[in-house]
Amino acid sequence: MPRIKSAKKKMRQTETHTARNRSQRSELRSAVKRVRSAPTPADAAKAFENAESLLDRAGRKRLVHPNTAARQKSRLAKLKVAAKK
C-alpha cells in the first residue's frame, strides 16, 4: 500500500479510470456485436450508427488505437452494405 499522499491519490485515480475504461470497452464490443448479428438491414444500419459513434469516441480518447477504430468501422460498413444486398 502506498504511504505517500500523492501515491494514494494516483491509486484512487487508477481504480476510477480502470473501471470507466472497462465499462466503455464492454459497451463498444457489445455495439459491434449488435451490428454483426442484426437480423434485418434496417436494424444493422441503426446499430451501425451507434457503433460508429462509439468507435470514433474510443479512438479519439485512446480507449482503442485510432487505426483499430477506423479498421473496425470499415469492416462494419462493408457488412452493412452486404446486408442490404
C-alpha positions as CSV (number, residue, x, y, z in Angstrom):
1,M,0.0,0.0,0.0
2,P,1.3,3.5,-0.8
3,R,2.3,5.7,2.1
4,I,2.8,8.9,0.3
5,K,-0.3,11.1,-0.3
6,S,0.3,11.6,-4.0
7,A,0.7,7.8,-4.5
8,K,-2.6,7.2,-2.6
9,K,-4.3,9.7,-4.9
10,K,-2.8,8.1,-8.0
11,M,-4.0,4.7,-6.9
12,R,-7.6,6.1,-6.4
13,Q,-7.5,7.7,-9.9
14,T,-6.2,4.5,-11.5
15,E,-9.1,2.5,-10.0
16,T,-11.6,5.0,-11.3
17,H,-10.0,5.2,-14.7
18,T,-9.8,1.4,-15.0
19,A,-13.5,0.9,-14.1
20,R,-14.5,3.6,-16.6
21,N,-12.3,2.1,-19.4
22,R,-13.6,-1.4,-18.7
23,S,-17.2,-0.2,-18.9
24,Q,-16.7,1.8,-22.1
25,R,-14.8,-1.0,-23.8
26,S,-17.5,-3.5,-22.9
27,E,-20.2,-1.2,-24.3
28,L,-18.1,-0.8,-27.5
29,R,-17.7,-4.5,-28.0
30,S,-21.5,-5.1,-27.5
31,A,-22.3,-2.4,-30.0
32,V,-20.1,-4.0,-32.6
33,K,-21.7,-7.4,-31.9
34,R,-25.1,-5.9,-32.4
35,V,-24.2,-4.7,-35.9
36,R,-22.8,-8.2,-36.8
37,S,-25.8,-10.1,-35.5
38,A,-28.6,-7.7,-36.7
39,P,-31.5,-9.6,-38.1
40,T,-32.5,-7.1,-40.8
41,P,-30.7,-4.5,-42.8
42,A,-32.6,-1.7,-41.1
43,D,-31.5,-2.9,-37.7
44,A,-28.0,-3.2,-39.0
45,A,-28.0,0.4,-40.2
46,K,-29.3,1.7,-36.9
47,A,-26.8,-0.4,-34.9
48,F,-24.0,0.7,-37.2
49,E,-24.7,4.4,-36.4
50,N,-24.4,3.7,-32.7
51,A,-21.3,1.6,-33.1
52,E,-19.6,4.1,-35.4
53,S,-20.1,6.9,-32.9
54,L,-18.7,4.7,-30.1
55,L,-15.7,3.7,-32.2
56,D,-15.0,7.3,-33.1
57,R,-15.0,8.4,-29.5
58,A,-13.0,5.4,-28.4
59,G,-10.3,6.2,-31.0
60,R,-10.3,9.8,-30.1
61,K,-10.0,9.1,-26.4
62,R,-7.3,6.4,-27.0
63,L,-9.5,3.7,-25.4
64,V,-8.5,1.7,-28.5
65,H,-5.9,2.7,-31.1
66,P,-7.3,5.1,-33.7
67,N,-6.3,2.8,-36.5
68,T,-8.1,-0.1,-34.9
69,A,-11.3,2.0,-34.6
70,A,-11.0,3.0,-38.3
71,R,-10.5,-0.6,-39.3
72,Q,-13.5,-1.8,-37.4
73,K,-15.7,0.9,-38.8
74,S,-14.6,0.0,-42.3
75,R,-15.4,-3.7,-41.8
76,L,-18.7,-2.9,-40.2
77,A,-19.6,-0.6,-43.1
78,K,-18.9,-3.4,-45.5
79,L,-21.1,-5.8,-43.6
80,K,-23.9,-3.2,-43.6
81,V,-23.7,-2.8,-47.4
82,A,-23.6,-6.6,-47.8
83,A,-26.7,-6.9,-45.7
84,K,-28.7,-4.6,-48.0
85,K,-28.0,-6.8,-51.0
